[in-house]
Amino acid sequence: MEQLIINHMSKKYGEKTILDNISMNMEGIYGLLGPNGAGKTTLMRILATLIEPTQGSVTFNGMSWHQKDEIRQKIGYLPQTFSAYKQVRVFECLNHLAILKGIQDKTYRRQHIDKILDQVNLKEQAKSKVKTLSGGMQRRLGIAQALLADPPILIIDEPTAGLDIDERARFRQVLRQIKEGRLIVISTHLAEDISSLAQKIGILKEGQLIYEGFVSDFPAIAKDKVWEKKIDDEELNYMDNDQILSVQEGPDHHVVRFMSKESVKQAYPVQPNIEDTYLFALRGGLDV
Ligand SMILES: Nc1ncnc2c1ncn2[C@@H]1O[C@H](COP(=O)(O)OP(=O)(O)OP(=O)(O)O)[C@@H](O)[C@H]1O
């Protein structure tokens, strides 16, 4: 299985530490979670070999990141803002990028692009101008360009930002279709993006890795610490916002889901889901 190992890596800009001594072991579909400013994009740019870490190392299947030329051939990268040639048609855009990537045989190139368009569900848009695509379709075109060289590693930065619920679901479906034999690293600040997709997650907060593990094991860290309670408006106003995970509003009462390390009167414990657990971890729930 493809494996990317980050070992005691730090990144500083001047005196400012952006990534602080992080070690990660990435495989399968790996979800990199963290709030805005946590350092996700910086980490993704290091993985895409665009910037250098200040300290530490990265290896892919034992190959060092210092072997830049070899590593770059193995990486497909989709940055947060991918701007394709707006005036050209989807097929032409990919055809041009494929030529730049050195795919010379015309027949093979056409078949390869057709296959990729099918995988990212853009076959019907092959002749559409790029500027006419929806936000979700443009992201999928971004995936298509990242797939041209058939890379074993895909680095995808905040792929679902700004997409509506339907486009997010389509995007996830595309990732499921292309995951075979690949390591896919996706950064996001939405736990729902990775809960049904990733096998493993890492959580970054202020440049530090506060959790890494398998998604299936993740909710166990908030076990017995997530509760629900029926409350009215007044009680809701008095609740500590740092405790509240979600609120289901009703006409005369609300059901509030909240975190607490101790039992609370008239509240009942519930099974934490991925979103609950992510908030629990971000709000210091893992601290002893
Ligand atoms: N070139 C740079 N020089 C100085 N500081 C930087 C530089 N690039 C990023 N930073 C800082 O590093 C921190 C992490 O930024 P980064 O973009 O990696 O976070 P992020 O988790 O991807 O957040 P977002 O989702 O908002 O992009 C921020 O405080 C940012 O201001």
The ligand as an SDF file (V2000), in Angstrom:
LIG
                    3D

 31 33  0  0  0  0  0  0  0  0999 V2000
    4.3350   32.8470    3.3570 N   0  0  0  0  0  0  0  0  0  0  0  0
    3.8900   33.0380    4.6100 C   0  0  0  0  0  0  0  0  0  0  0  0
    4.5180   33.8980    5.4500 N   0  0  0  0  0  0  0  0  0  0  0  0
    4.0960   34.0860    6.7270 C   0  0  0  0  0  0  0  0  0  0  0  0
    3.0220   33.4530    7.2660 N   0  0  0  0  0  0  0  0  0  0  0  0
    2.3660   32.5800    6.4910 C   0  0  0  0  0  0  0  0  0  0  0  0
    2.7630   32.3280    5.1290 C   0  0  0  0  0  0  0  0  0  0  0  0
    1.9130   31.3920    4.5990 N   0  0  0  0  0  0  0  0  0  0  0  0
    1.0230   31.0940    5.5920 C   0  0  0  0  0  0  0  0  0  0  0  0
    1.2870   31.8100    6.7140 N   0  0  0  0  0  0  0  0  0  0  0  0
    0.5380   31.7380    7.9950 C   0  0  0  0  0  0  0  0  0  0  0  0
    0.5030   30.3840    8.3860 O   0  0  0  0  0  0  0  0  0  0  0  0
   -0.6940   30.0910    9.0880 C   0  0  0  0  0  0  0  0  0  0  0  0
   -1.3210   28.8430    8.4930 C   0  0  0  0  0  0  0  0  0  0  0  0
   -1.7730   29.1300    7.1730 O   0  0  0  0  0  0  0  0  0  0  0  0
   -2.3740   28.0120    6.2130 P   0  0  0  0  0  0  0  0  0  0  0  0
   -2.8590   28.7080    4.9740 O   0  0  0  0  0  0  0  0  0  0  0  0
   -1.3920   26.9250    6.0600 O   0  0  0  0  0  0  0  0  0  0  0  0
   -3.5800   27.5010    7.0800 O   0  0  0  0  0  0  0  0  0  0  0  0
   -4.8630   26.6560    6.6450 P   0  0  0  0  0  0  0  0  0  0  0  0
   -5.0890   25.6610    7.7290 O   0  0  0  0  0  0  0  0  0  0  0  0
   -4.6990   26.1380    5.2740 O   0  0  0  0  0  0  0  0  0  0  0  0
   -5.9930   27.7180    6.6870 O   0  0  0  0  0  0  0  0  0  0  0  0
   -7.0370   28.1500    5.5230 P   0  0  0  0  0  0  0  0  0  0  0  0
   -8.0510   27.0710    5.5240 O   0  0  0  0  0  0  0  0  0  0  0  0
   -7.5420   29.4500    6.0510 O   0  0  0  0  0  0  0  0  0  0  0  0
   -6.2280   28.2710    4.2670 O   0  0  0  0  0  0  0  0  0  0  0  0
   -1.5650   31.3410    8.9940 C   0  0  0  0  0  0  0  0  0  0  0  0
   -1.4620   32.0500   10.2050 O   0  0  0  0  0  0  0  0  0  0  0  0
   -0.9270   32.1260    7.8650 C   0  0  0  0  0  0  0  0  0  0  0  0
   -1.0830   33.5090    8.0680 O   0  0  0  0  0  0  0  0  0  0  0  0
  1  2  1  0
  2  3  1  0
  2  7  2  0
  3  4  2  0
  4  5  1  0
  5  6  2  0
  6  7  1  0
  6 10  1  0
  7  8  1  0
  8  9  2  0
  9 10  1  0
 10 11  1  0
 11 12  1  0
 11 30  1  0
 12 13  1  0
 13 14  1  0
 13 28  1  0
 14 15  1  0
 15 16  1  0
 16 17  2  0
 16 18  1  0
 16 19  1  0
 19 20  1  0
 20 21  2  0
 20 22  1  0
 20 23  1  0
 23 24  1  0
 24 25  2  0
 24 26  1  0
 24 27  1  0
 28 29  1  0
 28 30  1  0
 30 31  1  0
M  END
$$$$
